[in-house]
Amino acid sequence: MTMPPNQALQPMPVYEVRPRKDHRGADLISDALPFGRLWYDDPKAVANAMGYAEHFSRSQNAVIRVYDAVLEVARR
């Protein structure tokens, strides 16, 4: 699959879902976000953070990284 020249030069946004150090939810971190970081503190923090990243990047391809420790936070 080849990309048009204007898309080939644009970097792909990367979103990271990481556990908070205080164990109260998860952070969604990305340079593509207007404020750099969003905090989710509810039982579905990981799913909500991933949903936001998917919605925010719907017009372009993106990478969403979910770190393993986040899954442990979501189970509590």
N, C-alpha and C positions, 0 to 999 in steps of 0.2 A: 504494500500500500504506500503510495507516494503522497506527500503533503504538498499543498500549494506553497510557493516560495515564501509568502508572507507569514505562514504558520510555522514553517520550518525554523525560522529565526527567533520566534517568540519562546521564552522559557515556559515550561509547563508548571502551573501552580502546584505546590506541595502543601498538604494539610496534615498536621500531626495531632492525634488525640492522645494526650498524656494524663496520667493520674496526678492529682494535686498532692503536694507534699503534706498537707494537713488531712489527707484522706477524706475530703469532703467533695466528692465528685470528680470531674475531669475538665481539663483545659483543651480547647481547640486552638491551635497555634498555626499561623500562616502569615507570610508577607502579603498575601492576596487579600486578607481581611482589612477592613478600613481602620480598625483599632489594634490589629496585631494579635489579639488574644480574646477568646470568649470563655466564660466559666459556666459550666453546667453542674448543678447540684440537685439531682433528683434520682430516683431509682433507674431511670432510663437515660442517664447522662451520656453514655457512649452512643447509643442509638440516636439521640437528639443531636449530638455533635456531628456524627456522620451524616445525618439528614441535612443539617445546615450546610456542610461542606458540599454535598451533592447538589443542593439547590443553588448555592452561591456560584458554583462552577458549571452550571448546566449548559452554557453556551460554548464550552471548550473542554478539552480533555484535562484531567487533573489526577494527581496521586494523593490518596488518602492513606496515611500510615496510622495504624492503631497498635499501640504498644501493649504487650502482654499484661503488664501490671494493671492496666486500665480495666481489663476484664475482671480482675479480682476486686477492684473497687466497685464495679457494677453489680457484683453478686452480693455485696453486703447489704 
